[in-house]
Amino acid sequence: MAQDATVLYRMGLELANSRAWPNYRPTSEFRPVRDASAARRQ
């Protein structure tokens, strides 16, 4: 259980400190809205 917690902590820390943002699939109806807001996030 301690190893699982360590892995999850490190994964969360890496995601929190990353500049990468999740995105929708290219076929998603929400993708154009997300792409339009991308400039404001940078």
Helices and strands as residue ranges (DSSP letters): H 2-16, H 31-41
